Amino acid sequence: MTAQQFTIEAVTSYPCPSELTSASTGTGIAWAFNEQGKRNVYVAAGPDFSPRQLTAYPHDDGQEITGLSISAGSQWVVYCRGGDHSGKDGSNPVNPAHLLVPPKTEIWSVPFAGGPAKVLSEGDYPVISPRADSVVFIRNGQVWIVPVDGTAPARNLFSVKGNCHSLIWSPDGTALAFVANRSDHAFIGIYRNAYTPLQWIAPAFSKDASPRWSPDGKRIAFVRTPGAGGIPDSLLVRKHQPWAIWTADVNTGEGTLLWKAPATLAGSIPTTDGGTNLIWPTPDRIAFLSYHDGWPHLYSINSKGGAPLLLTPGNFMVEHVDMTPDAKWLVFSANTGTDTTDTDRRHIARVPVDKAAMELLTTGKGIETYPVITGDGNTLATLAGNAQQPVLPAIMPFRKGVPASICTSLLPAGFPLAQLVSPRQVSFKAPDGTTIHGQLFEPADKKGIHPAIVYIHGGPQRQMLLGWHYMDYYANAYAVNQYLVSQGFIVLSVNYRLGTGYGYEFHKPPHAGINGAAEYQDIKAAGEWLAAQPTVNPKKIGVYGGSYGGYLTAHALGRDSRLFAAGVDIHGVHTRTELLPPPSSTPAPDADTAEIVAWKSSPVAYIDTWKSPVLIIHADDDRNVAFTQSVDLFKRLESKGIPFEYLAIPDDTHHWMKYSNAVMVDKATAAFLIKQLK
């Protein structure tokens, strides 16, 4: 036993915030809290910003809260309850609590001042009208509308071919833009009223997305990418993914190309948080995010055309972008700062929409993300934490400063704040010379020789940090890593290639994933780095991870059982050939080679050299990784006599919607690693 020991229940008891948002006027903010599975809406307002629980959902029933927004004038808070919006089928209801009457995915509203919450309709992705009187939303792929106070039933606003998404009101609330996805192409449409036919904006043989109104409501900007089809191309060669920004006149529907991304790999459409983050803040400037200089940065361009202006130069990434109510500033989080280790943190910055004059607003050893500015323009709200304190809502004046948490009183009394360690940044080389970053968790008592564990994040488009993560799934992983350290393990969390935070070539490397699993060499290098440390027992190194981390865990156990003595594979992919495009009459020129490479990129290709024991964990309503991936691995391991244990969880999803299931998974993970390695 060590002085820093605590339970899994204690270290995962923190309230986990999400959906931080602000009202368009005044000082009101709102967010959702997941408190040990009980998910509720909270609000606060200046000048004191005391948190106030607005809803009263008392059970750990797996029903998440998303789409949170505050109406103009701060009279109403609207949200969606239900579904799994981190999955591939977000609107589909979930029932991890095994309720006899399955829950629905529904739109709710509740007065900001307090009062009973009311179901408005089944549906998803709610958007409040600028007039604050109604809510539009998606139901079965079509657009519906309902009064925000629920005084009348919801009704179908219009019906179109395909599935609608990306609803956005015009500034004056008289028109609604939307995207109609029609499989191999997508159109942007405009709805005006019950008597006017729908208008299609610059329709083409393309996939149009992200409609954004000009401030005067007379034009629309949007992103255009190619439609599906054409001559099959190589499956193994990295290719530029083209995209462009167009604008269109709302009256005529005629479109004009504004800017086309460079035809380079880095010029491909960005896939980091928010994608292109297209914003039309002022009449003469349009802002967007692009990766074409090798890093995901903000740019702005004259709305009539010209060369884009790089707003945020430097070797760092931009994410969580928002605009101030006066449209003068873009605020965002970035992995940069005054400390060289800020590569593995997030801080808040701002930049004018028309000038490359970026300012860091927060610095230090903390993690600050998801910034929003209050409607009066005076206060910055953010989710802020550090190595010991999980991220919680915090506020500060809209200038350089230190965020003050407004919710530390909501941390449970048993949360082991003072017992948590501060991970330190380490780096090492992969066999091909790539520098790999990691966070090393070491017991407070560093004497003696310790067993060690390599933790592998999922995604793979993620980055673990030198503190509590801002995403709930990875905050849970950070808590488990802290628990394992409390049990005497040394833990190395690896930011392998395919992750974000280190530039385009690291994020989109050659021969990775289904095309060769080049990223596995980073995991092996992490294990070998640990084995070379004088405080690590090289015969007692384990590995674990979820999702893509489960995939790489299975690779580690199949390919290097001599290095990795045991592992926990949580909802990982094991056979990648199933993810190839289906056979067609005109296959890709390298289809046969791609199938061979995909097989060699699959962990099950190494079942004959798999010797180490493994715990397989999967929930059977997983919408991200098919449950069959683990059923198949189970049977292969069984046929080879490889030692394994398993934990199958009925009705939950990839993201442990039910807190008690997350705790069960965490405890099983830790118990297996302790049994095998201590």
N, C-alpha and C positions, 0 to 999 in steps of 0.2 A: 504493500500500500504506500502511496505517496501523499504528501500533504495537499496536493491539488486535486484529489479525486472528488468526483461528483457523479450524479446519475445522468443517463440519457434524457430522462424526463425533465430534469432540471435545466440542462443546457439547451433543450429545444422548447422551453416554455415561453420564450420571448414573443411579444406581439410582432407580427410581420406585416409591414405596411405595403400598399400598392395603390395605383390609380390616383396619385396626388394630382389635384386640379385646383384652379382658382376661378372665381367669378370674374366676369368681364368688367364689372365696376365694383367699387368698394373694397373691402378687405377680406371677404370670405374665402376660405379654402376648405377642401374636403378630401378625404382619402378613405380607403378601406383598410380595416385591420383584420388579420387572421390571428385570433387569440386561442391557440390550442384547438383549432378546428372551428371555433365559433367566429364566423365572418360577419362583420358589421360595418356600417358607414359611420364615420366620425367627421365632425366639422369643427372649425375654429374661426374666430374673427378678431381683428384688431380692436383696441390696441394691445390687449394682453394675450390673445391667441390661446386661451385656455381650451384644451380639447374637450369635446362634448360628444358622447355617443348618441347617434341619431336613430339607429334602428335597434331592434331587440330580437335577433335570431339566436336562440339559446343553445343550439345543438351542434355537435360535430357531425354534420350530415353531408359534407363534401360539396356544398353549393357555393361556388365562388361568386365574387362580385366584380363586374367589369363594366366598361362603358360609362364610368362615373362622370357626371357633369353638373354644373350649377347654372340655373337659368339667369338671364339678364335681370338685374334687380335683386338677385339672390333670394327669390321667394321659394324656389323649388330645387330639390336635388333629385336627379334621375339616374337610374342605374339598371343594369341587367343582372339578374340572379340566376345562376345555373350554367350548365355547359362546362366545357374544358377548353378555354381559349388559348392555351399553349399547345393544343393538339391540332391535328389535321382536320378535325371535324368539330370545330369549336362550339357550334350552336346545338349540337346533338346533346340532349340531357344525359346526366350521369346519375347513378344510383348506388354509390359505394356503401351506403348505410343499409342496403337491402330493404328499403321501405316497400310495403305491400302496394301502395299507390305511388308509382314512380314520379319523381319530381319533373317539372317542366322548366324550360328555359324561358324566363319571363322578364318583361319590362315593369319596373316599379318607380313610383315617385313618393317623395316625403317632403313636407315643408322644412326649409332650412332652419326655421325658428323652433321646430319640434312639433311632433304630432304623429298620428298613426301613418305607417307606410301603407301604400295601396298598390295592388297589382293592376297595371293598366292593360296588359295583354300578353299572350304568348308572343315571343319574338326576341330579337337580338339587335345589337349595334344601334342603340337609340341616339338621336340627335335632336336637341331642343331647338325650336325655332327662335330666331333673334327677337321675335315678338313675345316670347316666353309664354305662349298660350297653347302650344301643341308640341308633340313629339313625333318625328318620323322614325321608322325602324324597318328592319328586314324580317319578314316572316315567309318561310318556304321560298326564299329566293326572290320575293316580290316586295314592293314598297307599300307600307301601311302608315296610317296616321291615327293619333289618338289625342284628345285633350290632356294637357299635362296634369290637370286635377282629377282626371278620371270620371268626369261628369257625364260622359257619353261613351258608348262602346267604340273600340277601334274599328276602322274600316280600311279596305284595300284602296289605296290612293290611285294606283293604275297597275296594269299588268302588261308585261313585255316578254318577248322571247328571251330565253336565257335566265341567268341569275344575276340579281342586282347587288351592288355593294358601293362603298365609298360615297355615302350620302353627304352632301354639303350644301347648306343654304346660301343664297345670295346675301350680301350684307344687309339689305333691307327686308329680307324675309319674304319676298314676293315670288321667288323662283327657287327651284331645287335642282342641283346637278347630281348626276349619279352615273355609275358605270354599269353597263349591261354586258356581262361576260357570256360570250357565245362559243365557248370552247376554243376554236382555232383563231378567233378574233374577238375583239371587244370594242364597243362603241361608248362614247360619252353622250348622255342625253340630258335634256332640260325639261322639267315639268313646271308649268306656270299656274294653271288653274283647271277646273273641271270642264271648261269649255274650249280650251285651246289644245290642239294636237301636240304631242311630244315633238321636240326638236332634236335632231341628231347633229352633233358638232363635228365637222370635218371627217365624216366617215371614210374609212380606208380599209385595206386588207392588212390591218395591223391590230395590235393589242394596245388600246389606249387606257390610261389609268391616271390616278391622282389629280382629278380636276381641282383647280384653285381659282376662285373668283378674283378679279381685280378689285381694288378698294371701292371703285365707283360702280361695280356690278355690270360693266359694259363688255368685259372681255373675260375669257377663261384661259388659263395656262394648264397644260397637261403633259404627261410623259407618254411618249410613243415608243413601243418596241415592236419587232417584227411579229407577224402572225405565224402560226404553226404551219409546217409542211415544207415542201421543197425537196431537192435531191438529198438523200441521206448522207451525212458527213461523218467523219471519223469520230469514234467514241472515245479514243484514247488521247487525242491531241487537244491541248488547251486551246480554246477559241475565244476571240472577242465576242462579247454579248452586247450588241449595239443598242443604243437608246438615244433619244433626242427629246428636247423640250419644244413644244409647239404652243402657240397662242391662237386664239380664235375670237372673232367678233360674234358676240352673243346674238345680235340682230340677224346677221346673215348666215351664221354658222360656218363661214369660210375661215380656214386655218392657214397659218404661216409658220414655217420652220424658224424657230428662234435660235437654237443652238444644237449642234450635233456633237456627241462625245467623240473624242479621238478614237480611231480604230486600232487601239492597242489593247493588250490584256488588261492593264490597269484602268483603261478607259471603259471597261465593261460596266454595266449597270450595277451600282453598289448593292450589297446584300447585308450591310451592317444595320444597326438599329435605325428604323424609320426609312430605310431605302434611300431614295433620292431626297427626302425631306423637303419637297418642293413647297415654297412659301411665296406669296405675292404681298409683301408688306406695304409698299408705297407705290403710287401710280407709276413711277419710272424705274423701279428696281424689282427684280425677281431673284429670289435666293434659292439655292439648292446645294446638295451635298454630292460630291464626286470623288472617286478614288484615282483620278487620272494622273496625279503627280506622285502616286505611290502610297498615299495616305488618305483616309476618308476625311476630307476637309470641306468647309463651307465656302461657297462662291456666291457672287451676285452679278447680275448682268442687266444692262439697260433693257427695259421691256420692249423696246423697238429693235433691239439687236446689237451686235458688237461682240467684242471679246469679253469673256467673263473675268471678274476681279477675284483673285484668291484672297479670302478674308482671314484665313487662319493658317498661315505658313508654319511649317515645322514638322519634326518627326514625332507626331502623336496622332491619335484618332479623336474624332468628334462624334459624340452620340447624345441622345436625349435632348434634341433641339426643340426650343420653344421661342416664341416671339413675345415681346413686351406689348402691353395694351396700346401704347402710343405708336407702335410699329417702328420705333427708332433703333431697337436693339434685338439681336438674336442672343439668347442665353443657352448654354449647353454644358455638358460635362465632358472632360477630356483627361487622358492619362498623361498629364504633364504638370510640371510645377517647379518649385525651387530646389527640390531634392532629387538626386539622380535615381532614387528608387521609386519616384512617382510614376514611372512606367507601369507599375503594378498597383496603381491607385486610381481614383477619380476625383477631380476637383472641378469647381464651377467657374466658368469664364463667360465673358460677354464680348460682343463685337458689334459696331455699328453696321447697319445693313448696307452702307455705301462706302465703307472705308476700312482698310486693313489695319485696324487699331485695336487688336484684341487685348483684353485685360483679364488677368486671373483674379477672381473675387475671393477664392478660398485657397489656402495653402496648408502645409503641415502634414501630420501623420494620419489624418482622417480620410474617410471615404464619403464623398458628397455627389449625389446623382439626382436625376429627374427634377431639374429646377423649374419652377413656375413663378411668375410675378403676379402679385395681387393687382386687382383691377384699378386701384389708385396709383399704381406704379411705384409705390414706396418700399415694398417689402418683397424680399426673395424667400420663397419657401422651397425646401429641398428635403431629400431623405439623406440623413447624415449619421455616420457611425465611425467606428475605429476598430482596432484589433480586439478590444474587449466588449464594447457596446454595440449591439446590433443596430442597423440603420433604423432610424425613427424620424418622424417629421420634425423639422427644425426650421427656424426663421432667422433672418438677419436683414438689416437695411440693404437696399439695392445698391451696394457699393462694397469695396473690400472690407472683409471682416471675418468673424468667426460665427458659424451657425449655432444658435442656442436651441437645444432640443426642448420640445414642448410636451414630451410624452415619457420622460424617464420615470415618472411616478407610476406608469403602467407596467413597468418591468416587474414580474412576480418577485416576491420576497426571497424565494429560493433560487433565483437565477444566479449562477456562480460568476458574477462579473469580475470579482477580484482574483479569481482562481484561473482565469484564462491567460494563455501565453501570447506573446506577440511573435508571429512568424517573421523570419528574416528572409530577404531576397537572396537567392543563390542562382548561379548560372553554370552551365557546363556545355560541352560540345557534343553534338551528335556525330556519328561516324563520317558523314559527308561534310563536316565542318560548320554546320548551322548552329548558332548559339541558341540554347534553350533556357528559358527562365523558369524558375520555380519558387515556391514559398516553403521554407523549412520550419516545421513545428518541432520544438525540442522540449523535453520535460524540464521542469524547473530544476530538478536534481539531475545534472548532466553527468554525474559520476557513473562509472561502470559501463558495461556493454549492453546495448538495447536492441530488441527486435525493431524492425523498421517496416514501413508501409509506403508504397507509391500510390497516391490518389490520382485518378484520371477523370477529369471533368467530361461532361457530355457536350452535345451541340452538333458538331465540334466547334461551331462558331461562338466560342465563349472565351473568357479570360478570368482566371481566379486571381484574387487580389491579396494584398497585405492587410487584410481586415475582413470584416463581415461583408458578404456579397449583397448586392441590391436586388437579386432575383431570389424568390423564395426557395426554389429547388437547390440552389447553390449556397444559400444561407444555411439550409439544413445540412449540406455536405460539410460546410465550415464547422458547424456545431459537432458533427461526428468526428471530424479531424481533431478538434479540441478534446473530445472525450477520449479518443484513442491515445492522445498524448498524456492525458491524466492517468491512463492505465500503464504508462511506462514506455509507449512506443515513440519512435522518431518517425514523423510523417513528412513526406515530400510530395507536395501538390505540384503537378507538372503542367506547364502551359506549352503543350506540344504544337507543332505546326498544324495548320488548318484553323487555329484559334485567331482571335483578334488582338489588336493592341500593338503589333510589331510590324505593321506595313503589309503591302499587297502581296509581295512574294512569299511571306510567311503565311499569310491568310489563304492564298490560292496557289499552293506549290504544285510542281509537276509530280506525276506518278503517285498521287495520294489517293486515299479512299478506295473506291472500287477500281481505280486504275493503278493499283500497286501497293497501297497501304504504306507509303514511304514514311508516314508519320509514326509507324511503330518503332522505328529506330530511335526516336526520341524517348519512348517509354523504356526501351532496353537500356539506353544511355543513362536514364534516371536511376534504374536499378543498379547499374554498375557504379555510378557515382556514389550511391549510398553504400554499396559493398566496400568501397575504398575508404570510407570514413572510419577513423579509429574508434568511434563510439558505437558503431553498428556491428551486430553479429551478421556476417555475410550469408550464413546458412538460415537465417530467420528473417527473410525479406518477403513480405506479402504485397498484394496488389488488389485494388478494388476500384470500381467506378460504375456509373449508371449510364444507360443509353449508349452514346458513342464511347463513353468510358467503359461500359460493359463489353462492347465490341473489342476494344483494345486490351481489356483485361483477359478476354478469351484468347486473343493473340499471344499475350505474354505467357499464359499457362500452356498453350499449345506449342509455342515455338521455343520457350526458354524456361522449362520447368526446373532446370538446375539452378537458375538464378532466382526465380519466383517460387517460393515454397508452398504458397497457398493463395487463393484469391476469392473474391466475391464478385460475381458477374450479375449486375442488376439490369434487367430488360435490355440486353445487348442484341445486336444483329450478329448472326453467326454464319449465314450463307448469303453472299452478296450476288450470286448469279441470278437470284430471283428478282433483283432490282434492275436488271438490264431491260432495255426496251423490248417489247414483245416482237417475235419474228414477223417479218413482212415480206411482201413479194419483191421489194427493193431494199435489201438489208444494207446497213452501213458497210463501207469497203473493208473495214477491219473488224467486222462483227465476230468472226471466229476467234481472232486473236483476243478481242475484248472479253470473250467468254472465258478463255483460259486465264487471262489476267485477273478477272473478277473472282474466279475460283481460288487462285493463289492469294487473293486479297481477303479470303474468307477464313475465319478461325477454324472451321471444321476441316479445312484442308490439312491441318496439322494435328489431327486427332491421334495419329499413330505415335507422335512424340509427346503427347500430353500425359504427364505423370502426376502432377500436383493436384491435391484435393481442391474442390471448388464448391461454393454455395451458389446456386442459381435462384434468382428471385425475379418474379414477373407477375403482373396483374393482368387479368384476362379481358379487361375492357380497354386495353392500351390502344390508343389511336395513332401513336407515333411509330412503335415497333410491334409488329404482329406477335401475338402470344405464341404462334406456331414456331417462331424462331427458337424459343426456349424448349418447346416440346420436342423439336427435332434434335437439339443439342442433348437433351435428357436421354433420348433413345440411343444416340451415338455413344455417349459416355458409358451408358449401361452396357452396351454390346461389347465395349472394349475393357470393361472391368475397371474403369477409372473411378477413384473414390469421389463421390459427390453427395451433397445434400441439396434440398430444394425448399422453396417457400412459394407456393402459389396463392394468389390473393384474388378472390372472386369480386367482380363488379367494380374494382377501382381502375384508374387510368394510369398513364405514364407519370403523372405528377402527384400521386398520393393525395387525392382530393380530401381524403379523410385523415385527420391528424393522427388518430390512433393507429392507422395503417402505416403512416410514416414512422412513428415510434417503433412499431413492430419490426419494420424493415431495418431501422437503425440498430435496434437491439440485437437482431439476428446477425447483422453484419459484424458488429463489434464482438459478439460472443463467438462467432466462427473464427475470426482472426485471432482472438485471444487463445482459443482452444488449440489452434493449429501452430501458433508461433510463440507462445509463452510456455 
